[in-house]
Amino acid sequence: MVKIAVYGKGGIGKSTTVSNVSAALADMGYKVMQIGCDPKADSTSALHGGQDITTVLDLVREHKNNFELSDMVREGYGGVICVEAGGPTPGLGCAGRGIIAALDKLKEKGAYETYEPDVVIYDVLGDVVCGGFSMPMRGGYADKVFVITSGENMAIHAAANIAVAIDGFKDRGYASLGGIILNHRNVKDEDAKVRELASDINSEIVGELSRSETVTDAEDLGKTVIEAFPESEMAEEYRKLAKTLLEICKLMGRENAKESKCK
């Protein structure tokens, strides 16, 4: 099972990217589970037409532990298993608590054994990387963390902070940084700024996505680009990115296996 965490500043196009990657992987024949770790609980909406999905934190608040695994999930496009962590009641509690509750409950109720996903993708808000928001990085969850950014200053600042957090956790056996995904906003000196960021954090740009109205058109239909416009150039960009992320994680798996044999 390949486990990927994707972090980025709010509004950077993270959920759109993750949902299209999930849809692309599903079309390739992989069983995918996407876990939305954003209090807005809209990570997976494009995969299931925006239908209501009960968040894990809502279930915990209303039913304690008296609910089934099936109550936590909704099957979306291509059989993608969709889960939303949810957030606290406005003004009360910590947003990171939803992530902790979601991941704990998925394990407790045997989600991975029941659905047997080939790929698990965590879609995580990266404005603040602490407490529950760092949960998907922890050992046993993600294998690799990928950071989405544009050339906008606030997005780059958030990406740098995420990289610092990943580096700070490396001695704890947490997931390592897999690379940067450049989601173009066509701002001035965008390529140069993101290349500089990659150099500063000892990483690289592993994928690039164009700024395209096709993405907006698909969102207006409540679908991913992969579903709505499968023959478009944008759909091909998402397919390419999906293959790249998968290959990076598989390569890491092969390297770890070799190290284990050597030991």
C-alpha positions in Angstrom: 0.0 0.0 0.0 1.4 3.4 -1.1 0.6 6.2 1.3 0.9 9.9 0.2 0.3 13.1 2.1 -0.2 16.3 0.1 0.2 19.6 2.0 -0.2 23.2 0.9 -1.6 26.6 1.8 -5.4 26.9 1.9 -6.7 28.0 -1.6 -3.6 26.8 -3.5 -5.6 24.1 -5.4 -4.5 21.3 -3.2 -7.9 19.5 -3.0 -8.5 19.9 -6.7 -5.1 18.4 -7.4 -5.5 15.5 -5.0 -8.9 14.7 -6.3 -7.7 14.6 -9.9 -4.7 12.5 -8.9 -7.1 10.1 -7.1 -9.4 9.9 -10.2 -6.4 9.4 -12.5 -5.1 6.5 -10.3 -8.6 5.0 -10.2 -8.7 5.0 -14.0 -5.3 3.2 -14.0 -6.9 0.4 -12.0 -5.8 1.3 -8.5 -8.0 1.1 -5.5 -7.7 4.6 -4.0 -8.7 6.0 -0.6 -8.7 9.8 -0.2 -8.8 11.3 3.3 -9.7 15.0 3.5 -7.8 16.5 6.5 -9.2 20.0 6.1 -11.8 21.4 8.5 -13.8 22.6 5.5 -14.5 19.0 4.7 -14.6 19.6 0.9 -11.5 17.6 -0.2 -13.5 14.9 -1.9 -16.5 16.8 -3.2 -15.5 16.7 -6.9 -15.2 12.9 -6.6 -18.9 12.4 -5.5 -20.7 15.3 -7.2 -20.7 17.4 -4.0 -23.1 15.0 -2.2 -23.3 15.2 1.5 -20.7 13.3 3.4 -20.8 12.9 7.1 -17.4 13.8 8.6 -15.7 11.6 11.2 -15.7 14.3 13.8 -19.5 14.8 13.3 -20.0 11.1 13.9 -17.8 11.1 17.0 -19.7 14.1 18.4 -23.1 12.6 17.7 -22.6 8.9 18.3 -19.4 8.6 20.4 -18.1 5.2 19.0 -21.5 3.8 18.1 -21.2 3.9 14.4 -20.0 1.7 11.5 -17.1 2.1 9.1 -19.6 2.5 6.3 -20.9 5.6 8.0 -17.5 7.3 7.6 -17.1 6.8 3.9 -18.7 7.5 0.5 -17.6 5.8 -2.7 -16.8 8.3 -5.5 -15.7 8.4 -9.0 -13.9 5.2 -10.1 -14.6 3.6 -6.8 -12.4 6.1 -4.8 -13.2 5.7 -1.1 -13.8 9.2 0.2 -13.4 10.2 3.9 -13.6 13.7 5.5 -12.1 14.3 8.9 -14.2 17.4 9.5 -13.6 20.2 12.0 -14.8 21.4 15.4 -17.8 23.4 16.2 -17.0 27.0 15.2 -15.2 28.8 18.1 -14.8 25.5 20.1 -12.0 23.0 20.0 -8.9 22.4 17.8 -9.2 21.8 14.1 -6.4 19.3 14.3 -8.6 17.1 16.5 -10.6 16.0 13.5 -7.6 14.7 11.7 -6.5 12.7 14.8 -10.0 11.3 15.3 -10.4 10.4 11.6 -7.1 8.5 11.4 -7.7 6.8 14.7 -11.2 5.7 13.8 -10.2 4.5 10.4 -7.6 2.2 12.0 -9.9 1.2 14.8 -12.7 0.2 12.5 -10.4 -1.7 10.1 -10.8 0.5 7.1 -7.5 -0.5 5.5 -8.2 -4.2 5.9 -11.8 -3.8 4.7 -11.2 -1.7 1.6 -7.6 -2.9 0.9 -6.6 0.3 -0.9 -3.5 0.3 -3.2 -3.0 4.0 -2.6 -4.1 6.2 0.3 -3.8 10.0 -0.2 -4.1 12.4 2.7 -5.2 15.9 1.7 -3.9 18.2 4.5 -4.1 21.9 5.1 -0.6 23.2 5.5 -1.1 26.8 6.8 -0.3 25.4 10.3 1.8 22.2 10.7 1.3 21.2 14.3 -0.7 18.8 16.5 -3.3 17.1 14.4 -2.1 18.6 11.2 1.2 16.7 11.5 -0.6 13.4 12.1 -0.5 12.2 8.5 3.3 12.6 8.5 3.7 10.2 11.4 5.1 6.7 11.1 2.6 4.3 9.8 0.6 6.9 7.9 2.2 8.6 4.9 5.4 7.3 3.2 6.1 10.6 1.4 4.9 14.2 1.8 4.5 16.4 -1.3 4.0 20.1 -1.0 1.9 22.2 -3.5 2.8 25.8 -4.1 2.6 28.5 -6.6 5.0 31.5 -7.0 2.8 33.6 -4.7 4.7 34.7 -1.6 2.3 33.4 1.0 2.1 30.0 -0.7 5.9 29.8 -0.8 6.1 30.8 2.8 3.7 28.1 3.8 5.6 25.5 1.7 8.9 26.5 3.4 7.3 26.1 6.8 6.0 22.6 5.9 9.4 21.6 4.7 10.9 22.8 8.0 8.4 20.7 9.9 9.2 17.6 7.9 12.9 18.1 8.5 12.2 18.6 12.2 10.4 15.3 12.4 12.9 13.2 10.4 14.5 11.7 13.5 11.1 10.4 14.7 10.6 8.1 11.7 8.1 10.4 10.1 7.5 10.6 6.4 10.1 12.3 4.3 9.7 15.1 1.7 9.0 13.7 -1.8 9.1 17.0 -3.6 7.3 20.1 -4.7 4.3 20.4 -7.0 4.2 23.7 -8.8 0.6 24.8 -9.4 1.0 27.7 -11.7 -0.7 31.0 -11.0 1.3 32.8 -13.6 2.7 35.4 -11.2 5.9 37.3 -11.9 9.1 35.2 -11.7 7.1 32.2 -10.6 9.4 29.5 -11.9 12.5 31.1 -10.5 10.9 31.6 -7.1 9.8 28.0 -6.8 13.1 26.7 -8.1 14.8 28.8 -5.4 12.5 27.4 -2.8 13.3 23.8 -3.9 17.0 24.6 -3.7 16.6 26.1 -0.2 14.9 23.0 1.2 17.1 20.5 -0.7 14.2 19.2 -2.8 13.0 19.4 -6.4 10.0 20.2 -8.4 8.5 16.8 -9.2 5.4 18.0 -11.1 3.9 21.1 -12.7 0.3 22.0 -13.4 -0.8 24.7 -15.8 -3.3 27.5 -14.9 -6.3 26.4 -17.0 -10.0 27.3 -17.3 -10.6 23.6 -17.8 -10.2 23.2 -14.0 -12.8 25.8 -13.3 -15.2 24.4 -15.9 -14.9 20.9 -14.2 -15.5 22.4 -10.8 -18.6 24.2 -12.0 -19.9 20.7 -13.0 -19.0 19.3 -9.6 -16.5 16.9 -11.1 -12.8 16.3 -11.5 -11.1 17.2 -14.8 -10.4 13.5 -15.2 -14.1 12.8 -15.2 -15.5 15.8 -17.0 -12.8 16.4 -19.6 -10.8 13.2 -19.9 -9.3 14.0 -23.3 -8.1 17.5 -22.3 -4.5 18.6 -21.9 -5.2 19.3 -18.3 -6.4 15.7 -17.6 -3.1 14.5 -19.1 -1.2 16.7 -16.8 -2.9 15.2 -13.8 -2.3 11.7 -15.1 1.4 12.5 -15.5 1.5 13.8 -12.0 -0.2 10.8 -10.6 2.3 8.4 -12.2 5.2 10.5 -10.9 4.0 10.6 -7.3 3.4 6.8 -7.4 6.8 6.1 -8.9 8.6 8.2 -6.3 6.8 6.3 -3.5 7.5 2.9 -5.1 11.1 3.8 -5.6 11.4 4.7 -1.9 9.8 1.4 -1.1 12.3 -0.5 -3.1 15.2 1.4 -1.5 13.9 0.6 2.0 13.5 -3.1 1.1 17.1 -3.2 -0.1 18.3 -1.5 3.2 16.4 -4.1 5.2 18.0 -6.9 3.4 21.4 -5.4 3.9 20.8 -5.2 7.7 
